[in-house]
Amino acid sequence: MAQINGRPVELSDTLTVNQLKEKLGITATRLAVEVDGTLLYPENFEEARITNDSVVEVITLVGGG
């Protein structure tokens, strides 16, 4: 099982970060995503692969004063 933000998630298939965002219902465009200890640039969200062995942290960035 993959670990997404510390919670176990069973994935039926290998996913890209964008597919994972869709699966989790994340609509935010300003994100920090780490997969297996590597921080990803948004341009790599379609290339990075997430499997049931992956550890993923997704952090939504919020601006304000």
LUMKESE-458235 format. One line per 2 residues: number of its first residue (from 1); for each residue y, x, z of C-alpha. Coordinates in steps of 0.25 Angstrom, whole numbers, padded with zeros to 4 digits. Layout:
% LUMKESE-458235
NUM	Y:X:Z ~ ... $
END
This chain:
% LUMKESE-458235
1	0000:0000:0000 ~ 0014:0005:-0003 $
3	0024:0006:0008 ~ 0037:-0001:0005 $
5	0048:0001:0015 ~ 0037:0003:0025 $
7	0029:-0009:0022 ~ 0016:-0009:0015 $
9	0016:-0016:0001 ~ 0004:-0018:-0008 $
11	0008:-0015:-0022 ~ -0001:-0021:-0033 $
13	0004:-0010:-0043 ~ 0012:0002:-0044 $
15	0027:-0002:-0045 ~ 0040:0005:-0048 $
17	0051:0004:-0038 ~ 0058:-0007:-0047 $
19	0045:-0015:-0047 ~ 0044:-0013:-0032 $
21	0058:-0018:-0030 ~ 0055:-0031:-0038 $
23	0042:-0033:-0030 ~ 0050:-0032:-0017 $
25	0061:-0040:-0022 ~ 0071:-0029:-0020 $
27	0084:-0032:-0029 ~ 0093:-0022:-0024 $
29	0097:-0011:-0034 ~ 0102:-0001:-0024 $
31	0089:0005:-0018 ~ 0083:0018:-0012 $
33	0068:0019:-0015 ~ 0059:0029:-0010 $
35	0045:0030:-0015 ~ 0035:0040:-0007 $
37	0047:0047:-0001 ~ 0054:0049:-0014 $
39	0068:0042:-0016 ~ 0069:0036:-0030 $
41	0081:0035:-0039 ~ 0083:0021:-0045 $
43	0080:0026:-0059 ~ 0066:0030:-0054 $
45	0063:0016:-0049 ~ 0055:0013:-0062 $
47	0047:0026:-0062 ~ 0043:0027:-0047 $
49	0029:0021:-0044 ~ 0026:0014:-0031 $
51	0011:0012:-0028 ~ 0003:0007:-0016 $
53	0004:0022:-0010 ~ 0019:0022:-0011 $
55	0029:0022:0001 ~ 0042:0016:-0004 $
57	0056:0014:0003 ~ 0066:0005:-0003 $
59	0080:0004:0003 ~ 0090:-0005:-0002 $
61	0104:0001:-0002 ~ 0116:-0008:0002 $
63	0131:-0004:0001 ~ 0142:-0009:0010 $
65	0152:-0006:0020 $
END
